[in-house]
């Protein structure tokens, strides 16, 4: 039997683990995880099959959000519902819900406290969008 890849966990360097966890858990709905380290500085919030590893650093040069593309891209099953959920919780959108016809996704992008862009998208056809 061939192995099956089933999830991915990007690592993002953050300035303040507690501020980041408040965002990922309170705004994006991830489960609040245990925080490792002494002092505490590493956590893995999870929502369904998505884990984002957060590593606090005092070296601000390690915090390098991309400027021209997303840092994390997540496919979801009901992007409109998720957009409304995040909006009701005060998410900062760097891109509102939009149909990207050239690659067939309906997507939006939120920005986390360190400036990372997290895109959420659903594959759709133009007809199903309108």
FIKOLZA-1660 file (N, C-alpha, C; in steps of 0.1 Angstrom, whole numbers, plus 5000, padded with zeros to 4 digits):
% residues 130
   i   px   py   pz ch aa at
   1 5008 4988 5000  A  X  N
   1 5000 5000 5000  A  X CA
   1 5009 5013 5000  A  X  C
   2 5006 5022 4991  A  X  N
   2 5013 5034 4990  A  X CA
   2 5010 5044 5002  A  X  C
   3 5020 5050 5008  A  X  N
   3 5017 5060 5019  A  X CA
   3 5008 5071 5014  A  X  C
   4 5000 5077 5023  A  X  N
   4 4991 5088 5019  A  X CA
   4 4995 5100 5028  A  X  C
   5 4997 5111 5021  A  X  N
   5 5000 5124 5028  A  X CA
   5 4986 5129 5032  A  X  C
   6 4985 5134 5045  A  X  N
   6 4971 5138 5049  A  X CA
   6 4971 5152 5055  A  X  C
   7 4982 5158 5059  A  X  N
   7 4981 5171 5064  A  X CA
   7 4995 5178 5063  A  X  C
   8 4995 5191 5066  A  X  N
   8 5008 5198 5065  A  X CA
   8 5008 5208 5076  A  X  C
   9 5019 5211 5082  A  X  N
   9 5020 5220 5093  A  X CA
   9 5032 5230 5091  A  X  C
  10 5029 5242 5084  A  X  N
  10 5039 5252 5083  A  X CA
  10 5043 5258 5096  A  X  C
  11 5056 5262 5097  A  X  N
  11 5061 5269 5109  A  X CA
  11 5062 5284 5106  A  X  C
  12 5056 5292 5115  A  X  N
  12 5056 5306 5113  A  X CA
  12 5063 5312 5126  A  X  C
  13 5074 5320 5124  A  X  N
  13 5080 5327 5135  A  X CA
  13 5071 5339 5139  A  X  C
  14 5069 5340 5152  A  X  N
  14 5060 5351 5157  A  X CA
  14 5067 5359 5168  A  X  C
  15 5063 5371 5170  A  X  N
  15 5068 5380 5180  A  X CA
  15 5063 5376 5194  A  X  C
  16 5051 5373 5195  A  X  N
  16 5045 5370 5208  A  X CA
  16 5035 5358 5207  A  X  C
  17 5039 5347 5213  A  X  N
  17 5031 5335 5211  A  X CA
  17 5016 5337 5216  A  X  C
  18 5014 5344 5227  A  X  N
  18 5001 5346 5232  A  X CA
  18 4992 5355 5223  A  X  C
  19 4998 5365 5217  A  X  N
  19 4990 5373 5208  A  X CA
  19 4986 5365 5195  A  X  C
  20 4996 5357 5191  A  X  N
  20 4993 5349 5179  A  X CA
  20 4983 5338 5182  A  X  C
  21 4984 5332 5194  A  X  N
  21 4974 5322 5197  A  X CA
  21 4960 5328 5199  A  X  C
  22 4959 5340 5204  A  X  N
  22 4946 5347 5205  A  X CA
  22 4940 5349 5191  A  X  C
  23 4948 5352 5182  A  X  N
  23 4943 5354 5168  A  X CA
  23 4939 5341 5162  A  X  C
  24 4948 5331 5162  A  X  N
  24 4945 5318 5155  A  X CA
  24 4933 5311 5162  A  X  C
  25 4932 5312 5175  A  X  N
  25 4921 5305 5183  A  X CA
  25 4908 5313 5183  A  X  C
  26 4909 5326 5187  A  X  N
  26 4897 5334 5189  A  X CA
  26 4891 5339 5176  A  X  C
  27 4899 5342 5167  A  X  N
  27 4895 5348 5154  A  X CA
  27 4893 5337 5143  A  X  C
  28 4903 5328 5142  A  X  N
  28 4902 5318 5131  A  X CA
  28 4896 5304 5136  A  X  C
  29 4893 5303 5149  A  X  N
  29 4886 5291 5154  A  X CA
  29 4895 5279 5156  A  X  C
  30 4908 5280 5157  A  X  N
  30 4917 5269 5160  A  X CA
  30 4916 5265 5174  A  X  C
  31 4918 5253 5177  A  X  N
  31 4918 5248 5191  A  X CA
  31 4930 5254 5199  A  X  C
  32 4928 5259 5211  A  X  N
  32 4939 5264 5219  A  X CA
  32 4948 5253 5224  A  X  C
  33 4961 5253 5220  A  X  N
  33 4970 5241 5223  A  X CA
  33 4978 5244 5235  A  X  C
  34 4985 5234 5239  A  X  N
  34 4996 5235 5249  A  X CA
  34 5007 5243 5244  A  X  C
  35 5014 5251 5252  A  X  N
  35 5025 5259 5248  A  X CA
  35 5038 5253 5254  A  X  C
  36 5047 5249 5246  A  X  N
  36 5060 5243 5250  A  X CA
  36 5071 5253 5252  A  X  C
  37 5080 5249 5260  A  X  N
  37 5092 5257 5262  A  X CA
  37 5093 5264 5276  A  X  C
  38 5105 5268 5279  A  X  N
  38 5108 5275 5291  A  X CA
  38 5117 5287 5288  A  X  C
  39 5112 5299 5286  A  X  N
  39 5098 5303 5287  A  X CA
  39 5090 5297 5276  A  X  C
  40 5077 5297 5278  A  X  N
  40 5068 5291 5267  A  X CA
  40 5069 5299 5254  A  X  C
  41 5071 5292 5243  A  X  N
  41 5073 5299 5230  A  X CA
  41 5070 5291 5218  A  X  C
  42 5064 5279 5219  A  X  N
  42 5061 5271 5207  A  X CA
  42 5047 5264 5209  A  X  C
  43 5038 5265 5199  A  X  N
  43 5025 5259 5200  A  X CA
  43 5020 5255 5187  A  X  C
  44 5011 5246 5187  A  X  N
  44 5005 5240 5174  A  X CA
  44 4990 5241 5174  A  X  C
  45 4984 5253 5172  A  X  N
  45 4970 5253 5171  A  X CA
  45 4965 5245 5159  A  X  C
  46 4953 5239 5161  A  X  N
  46 4948 5230 5151  A  X CA
  46 4933 5233 5148  A  X  C
  47 4929 5232 5136  A  X  N
  47 4915 5232 5132  A  X CA
  47 4913 5222 5122  A  X  C
  48 4904 5212 5125  A  X  N
  48 4902 5200 5116  A  X CA
  48 4915 5194 5113  A  X  C
  49 4920 5193 5101  A  X  N
  49 4932 5187 5097  A  X CA
  49 4944 5197 5095  A  X  C
  50 4941 5209 5098  A  X  N
  50 4951 5220 5096  A  X CA
  50 4958 5223 5109  A  X  C
  51 4971 5223 5109  A  X  N
  51 4980 5227 5121  A  X CA
  51 4989 5238 5116  A  X  C
  52 4990 5248 5124  A  X  N
  52 5000 5259 5121  A  X CA
  52 5009 5260 5133  A  X  C
  53 5022 5256 5131  A  X  N
  53 5032 5257 5141  A  X CA
  53 5036 5271 5143  A  X  C
  54 5036 5276 5155  A  X  N
  54 5040 5290 5159  A  X CA
  54 5052 5289 5168  A  X  C
  55 5062 5296 5164  A  X  N
  55 5075 5296 5172  A  X CA
  55 5079 5311 5175  A  X  C
  56 5078 5314 5188  A  X  N
  56 5082 5327 5192  A  X CA
  56 5097 5329 5191  A  X  C
  57 5100 5341 5185  A  X  N
  57 5114 5344 5184  A  X CA
  57 5117 5359 5188  A  X  C
  58 5129 5361 5194  A  X  N
  58 5133 5374 5197  A  X CA
  58 5141 5381 5186  A  X  C
  59 5144 5373 5176  A  X  N
  59 5151 5377 5164  A  X CA
  59 5141 5381 5153  A  X  C
  60 5137 5394 5153  A  X  N
  60 5127 5399 5144  A  X CA
  60 5130 5396 5129  A  X  C
  61 5143 5394 5126  A  X  N
  61 5147 5391 5112  A  X CA
  61 5141 5378 5107  A  X  C
  62 5138 5369 5116  A  X  N
  62 5132 5356 5113  A  X CA
  62 5117 5357 5108  A  X  C
  63 5111 5368 5112  A  X  N
  63 5097 5370 5109  A  X CA
  63 5096 5377 5095  A  X  C
  64 5093 5369 5085  A  X  N
  64 5094 5373 5071  A  X CA
  64 5082 5370 5063  A  X  C
  65 5071 5377 5066  A  X  N
  65 5059 5374 5057  A  X CA
  65 5062 5378 5043  A  X  C
  66 5056 5370 5034  A  X  N
  66 5058 5372 5019  A  X CA
  66 5050 5385 5016  A  X  C
  67 5055 5392 5007  A  X  N
  67 5049 5405 5003  A  X CA
  67 5040 5403 4990  A  X  C
  68 5043 5393 4982  A  X  N
  68 5037 5392 4969  A  X CA
  68 5028 5380 4967  A  X  C
  69 5027 5372 4977  A  X  N
  69 5019 5359 4977  A  X CA
  69 5016 5355 4991  A  X  C
  70 5007 5345 4993  A  X  N
  70 5003 5341 5006  A  X CA
  70 5015 5334 5013  A  X  C
  71 5014 5333 5026  A  X  N
  71 5023 5325 5034  A  X CA
  71 5018 5311 5036  A  X  C
  72 5005 5310 5037  A  X  N
  72 4998 5297 5039  A  X CA
  72 4985 5298 5031  A  X  C
  73 4982 5287 5024  A  X  N
  73 4970 5286 5016  A  X CA
  73 4963 5273 5020  A  X  C
  74 4950 5275 5024  A  X  N
  74 4942 5265 5030  A  X CA
  74 4929 5263 5021  A  X  C
  75 4927 5251 5016  A  X  N
  75 4914 5248 5009  A  X CA
  75 4904 5244 5019  A  X  C
  76 4891 5249 5017  A  X  N
  76 4880 5246 5026  A  X CA
  76 4868 5242 5018  A  X  C
  77 4858 5237 5025  A  X  N
  77 4846 5232 5018  A  X CA
  77 4835 5243 5017  A  X  C
  78 4835 5253 5025  A  X  N
  78 4825 5264 5024  A  X CA
  78 4831 5277 5027  A  X  C
  79 4838 5282 5017  A  X  N
  79 4846 5295 5019  A  X CA
  79 4837 5307 5023  A  X  C
  80 4825 5307 5017  A  X  N
  80 4816 5319 5020  A  X CA
  80 4812 5319 5035  A  X  C
  81 4809 5307 5040  A  X  N
  81 4806 5305 5054  A  X CA
  81 4818 5309 5063  A  X  C
  82 4829 5304 5060  A  X  N
  82 4841 5307 5067  A  X CA
  82 4845 5322 5067  A  X  C
  83 4843 5328 5056  A  X  N
  83 4845 5343 5054  A  X CA
  83 4836 5350 5064  A  X  C
  84 4824 5347 5064  A  X  N
  84 4814 5353 5073  A  X CA
  84 4818 5351 5088  A  X  C
  85 4822 5339 5091  A  X  N
  85 4826 5335 5105  A  X CA
  85 4838 5344 5109  A  X  C
  86 4848 5345 5101  A  X  N
  86 4860 5353 5104  A  X CA
  86 4856 5368 5105  A  X  C
  87 4848 5373 5096  A  X  N
  87 4843 5387 5096  A  X CA
  87 4836 5390 5109  A  X  C
  88 4828 5381 5114  A  X  N
  88 4821 5384 5126  A  X CA
  88 4830 5384 5138  A  X  C
  89 4842 5378 5137  A  X  N
  89 4851 5378 5148  A  X CA
  89 4862 5389 5147  A  X  C
  90 4861 5398 5137  A  X  N
  90 4870 5409 5135  A  X CA
  90 4883 5406 5128  A  X  C
  91 4883 5396 5119  A  X  N
  91 4895 5394 5112  A  X CA
  91 4899 5405 5103  A  X  C
  92 4912 5407 5101  A  X  N
  92 4918 5417 5092  A  X CA
  92 4920 5411 5079  A  X  C
  93 4911 5415 5069  A  X  N
  93 4912 5409 5055  A  X CA
  93 4922 5418 5047  A  X  C
  94 4932 5412 5041  A  X  N
  94 4940 5419 5032  A  X CA
  94 4935 5417 5018  A  X  C
  95 4926 5407 5016  A  X  N
  95 4919 5405 5004  A  X CA
  95 4905 5399 5007  A  X  C
  96 4895 5406 5003  A  X  N
  96 4881 5402 5006  A  X CA
  96 4878 5390 4996  A  X  C
  97 4867 5384 4998  A  X  N
  97 4862 5372 4990  A  X CA
  97 4862 5376 4976  A  X  C
  98 4869 5369 4967  A  X  N
  98 4870 5372 4953  A  X CA
  98 4871 5359 4945  A  X  C
  99 4866 5358 4933  A  X  N
  99 4867 5347 4924  A  X CA
  99 4880 5349 4916  A  X  C
 100 4889 5340 4917  A  X  N
 100 4901 5340 4909  A  X CA
 100 4899 5330 4897  A  X  C
 101 4893 5336 4886  A  X  N
 101 4889 5328 4875  A  X CA
 101 4901 5320 4869  A  X  C
 102 4913 5326 4868  A  X  N
 102 4924 5320 4861  A  X CA
 102 4928 5307 4868  A  X  C
 103 4925 5305 4881  A  X  N
 103 4928 5292 4886  A  X CA
 103 4916 5285 4894  A  X  C
 104 4904 5291 4892  A  X  N
 104 4892 5285 4896  A  X CA
 104 4889 5284 4911  A  X  C
 105 4894 5294 4919  A  X  N
 105 4892 5294 4933  A  X CA
 105 4885 5306 4938  A  X  C
 106 4875 5305 4947  A  X  N
 106 4869 5316 4954  A  X CA
 106 4877 5317 4967  A  X  C
 107 4883 5328 4969  A  X  N
 107 4893 5329 4981  A  X CA
 107 4892 5343 4988  A  X  C
 108 4897 5343 5000  A  X  N
 108 4900 5355 5007  A  X CA
 108 4912 5353 5015  A  X  C
 109 4918 5364 5020  A  X  N
 109 4931 5364 5027  A  X CA
 109 4929 5372 5040  A  X  C
 110 4934 5366 5051  A  X  N
 110 4934 5373 5064  A  X CA
 110 4949 5375 5067  A  X  C
 111 4951 5386 5075  A  X  N
 111 4965 5388 5079  A  X CA
 111 4966 5386 5094  A  X  C
 112 4976 5379 5099  A  X  N
 112 4978 5376 5113  A  X CA
 112 4986 5387 5120  A  X  C
 113 4987 5387 5133  A  X  N
 113 4994 5398 5140  A  X CA
 113 5008 5401 5135  A  X  C
 114 5015 5391 5129  A  X  N
 114 5029 5393 5125  A  X CA
 114 5029 5397 5110  A  X  C
 115 5018 5398 5103  A  X  N
 115 5018 5402 5089  A  X CA
 115 5017 5391 5079  A  X  C
 116 5016 5378 5084  A  X  N
 116 5015 5367 5075  A  X CA
 116 5002 5367 5069  A  X  C
 117 5001 5363 5056  A  X  N
 117 4989 5362 5048  A  X CA
 117 4984 5347 5048  A  X  C
 118 4972 5345 5053  A  X  N
 118 4966 5332 5053  A  X CA
 118 4955 5332 5044  A  X  C
 119 4956 5325 5033  A  X  N
 119 4945 5324 5023  A  X CA
 119 4936 5312 5026  A  X  C
 120 4923 5314 5024  A  X  N
 120 4913 5303 5025  A  X CA
 120 4906 5303 5012  A  X  C
 121 4904 5291 5006  A  X  N
 121 4899 5290 4992  A  X CA
 121 4891 5278 4990  A  X  C
 122 4882 5279 4980  A  X  N
 122 4874 5267 4976  A  X CA
 122 4874 5267 4961  A  X  C
 123 4876 5255 4955  A  X  N
 123 4875 5254 4941  A  X CA
 123 4861 5255 4936  A  X  C
 124 4858 5264 4927  A  X  N
 124 4845 5267 4922  A  X CA
 124 4846 5269 4907  A  X  C
 125 4834 5268 4900  A  X  N
 125 4833 5273 4886  A  X CA
 125 4827 5286 4886  A  X  C
 126 4828 5294 4875  A  X  N
 126 4822 5307 4874  A  X CA
 126 4807 5306 4876  A  X  C
 127 4801 5295 4870  A  X  N
 127 4786 5294 4871  A  X CA
 127 4782 5291 4886  A  X  C
 128 4790 5284 4894  A  X  N
 128 4786 5281 4907  A  X CA
 128 4788 5293 4916  A  X  C
 129 4796 5303 4912  A  X  N
 129 4798 5314 4920  A  X CA
 129 4787 5324 4920  A  X  C
 130 4781 5326 4908  A  X  N
 130 4770 5336 4906  A  X CA
 130 4757 5330 4907  A  X  C
% end
